[in-house]
């Protein structure tokens, strides 16, 4: 009987976290992170958030600006060596207005031990993909 792999399925972990985020389960969304994670949102004009509390607060506040928000994972690729690349489409309506949000963004996640230590987000999908591929090559 073949042995079951002990290597985590990073794509599945990514998807579960996205599903939790969509349902407002911020604790579930945070379950993919290592004890001292970093969320680098400078690629979308925001800040670098360090630690569970800061990242969770960022997620809660960001989702709080929107009604009917939904994150659709368009693509997730495990590039090997603990690097994943994903493309997400976020839609929603700005609270208190008729303004709509329709944003595509990329995320590069680093998973050295099956938990995310760093997520870097980009509005430029190609830049995110290039960065992810470079990181995977550097770690091979």
N, C-alpha and C positions, 0 to 999 in steps of 0.2 A: 504494500500500500504506500503510495507516495506521501512524503511528509508535506504538511501544510507550510506554506511560506511564512516566515516571521517578519518579512519586510512589509511595512505598511503600504497600502495602496494609497499613494499621495493624491491621486486624482479623486478617489472616493472620499478621502478626508476633506478635500477642498469642496467637493459637491455638498457634503453634509453640512459643512460650515456655512456655505451660501444658503442652503435651505433653512438653516436656523436663523440666519440674518433676515431672510425674507419673512419668516413667521414672527419676528420680534423677539426671538429667543437669544438674547445677547450672551447669556452664559454658554449656550450651545455653540454659538459662533466663536466664542473665545476658546473653546476646548481644543482647537488645533494649535494653539500657541504654546511655546516653551515658557519656562518660568520668568524669563526676562526678555520679552519680545520687543521688536521695533516695527512700527508702521510708518513708512516714509511716504508722505503724501505731497512732498515738494514738487513732484512731477505733475500734479494737478493744481498747483498754486496754493497748497496749504502748508502744513508743518510736519515735523517729525514727532511722533508720539512714542514714548518709551514706557514699557511696563503695561501690565494688564489693566490697571485702573485707568491710565491715560487713554489706551486704545479703546476700552469699553466706553468711556465717557465720549470720546470722539464718535463712535458708532451710534450711540444713543442720541447725541445732539444732531448728528448729520441726518439720521432718520426722522428726527423730530421736526425738521424743516419741511417735511413732505407728507402729503396724504396720498394714498393709493400707490405707495412706492413698491417697486418690484425690481429685483436684480435677476436678470437672465444670463446664465453662464452660456456663452456662445461656444467657447473652446477652452479646454484644459489639456495641457500636454505635460507629461512627465519627461523631462529631458535627460533624466539620469543624474547621478551624483548629487541628489538632494535638491534639485532645482525644478520648479514647475513654472509654467507660463500659462496665463489664462486671459481670456477676453470676456468682459462683462458689459452688458447693456443695462443701464439703470434708467427707469422711467418713473415718473410720479408727477404730482401736481403740487406746486408750492402752496403751503398753508396760507389761508386767508386771501388767495388770489386765484386768478384763472391761468396763471403762468405755469407752463408745462416744462418739465425737465426730461430731456432725452439725451443721455450721455453714454458714449462707449469709452471704455477705459481698459487698460491692460494692467495685470498684476504679475510681478515676478516674486515668487516665494522661495525662501531658502529653508530646507528641512534637513539639517544635518543628522538628526537622530529620530526622525518620524514626527517631530513637532516643529512648528514654524518658529524660527528665530527672527526672521525679517521678511516683511512684505514691502515691496516698493511699487508704487502705482504710477501710471503714465497715461496722459491723454493721447500721446503719440504711440499708437499700437506698434508700429514698426520699430520704434526706439526700444520699447519694452521687449519685443521679441529678440532683437539684436543683443540686448543686454543679457537676457536669459540664456541665449545660446552661447554667448561668450563666457558667462559664469560656469555653465556646464562643461565647456571645453577646458577651462582653467582648472577645474577640479578633477578632470579625468586622469 
